[in-house]
Amino acid sequence: MNARFLQIHLLTAYGPANLNRDDLGQPKTAMLGNAQRLRVSSQSLKRAWRTSELFQSALAGHVGKRTKRIGEQALNRMLKGGLDEKRAMEWSKKIAQAFGKLSKEEGRPNLVETLVFVSAEEMSAVDALADQLAKDKVAPNDEQLKLLRKGNATADLALFGRMLTSDKDNAGASDRPKFNVEAAAQIAHAVTVHRAAIEDDYFSAVDDFNPSEETGSGHIGDLGFGAGVFYLYACIDRQLLLDNLGGDAALAAQTIAALAECMSTVAPTGKQNSFASRARASFGLAELSDEQPRQLIAAFLKPVADDNNDSRDKAVDMLDEAVNRMSSLVDRLDRVYGFDGERFAFNATDGAFRAQSLAEGSLKELCVFAASGLE
């Protein structure tokens, strides 16, 4: 491997949208540089990427599931296999306990208390055990239950990690923490590079069966939205990813390439039908190095366009200026700290990005660069 850390920096412009809502249904925000920015949480981003058609197809057979319903899945499989309901329920609870403490939710005794990230291998093992129990009609023993927790050669689990808490009240579960996975990818919350305000869309809907003489709406509502250019940063520890995947270099390379493409082309689906908020990154920078990683958020502590005093004749292209800001910051950081690594960028803006050890090209070429040295 020629570099441990991969850092990805993206600039993506979104029109009016509500990509990621807070508890009141409004777009999420953050204060940065004493100015309000729109924000998209890392949790929302990761969910969108790993469940996207692109990620699922690129890594078919190596994608896990996040669920509380492991026991319910096993129960249904055993019932289909001809096992009676009483034993199927009891044994499905034992299977669920291998992954976490059982929920106390009424009417759902085989539900795990918290969401568990289950690898593709583990889900296959659960299915196989459920089939065997239905066939043999013999209760599962501790060894069989321990074998449900397997290696983690699953792409999204290796990237984003998992924690299985110990539960010594459950037989055979006290060793569960050794199946924890440290996340190889660190994903920042995306924020706008400029000041951003939340606006309200007041809307009404007409009842199509209203009599012609009846006026007025059948429904009235309002919806928050915002627009802007977002800066997104991610850092991937490629060595940790390789370790998490059991040394499978080819799968690690596939995983990184898929993640880089998803980051550049896949957005959260919040209110997608209302806003058609589909976008692709206009600028992307990938850096490979063994040096201590760092964001480039400092380029935007002063909001882009603040110098223009909202004057129309001094309007600035947010994307172009953001690229220029990033280029300037990278140059200054290189002069202070040096840079021992390689860079690759794609640029669909009129902004100028210049940096040492930089190659330029397409998104496809950036994905190849991001995974280089792994195979």
Summary of the structure (lengths in Angstrom):
residues: 375
radius of gyration: 24.8
end to end distance: 8.2
largest distance: 79.3
contacts: 1204
relative contact order: 0.19
helix: 37%
strand: 22%
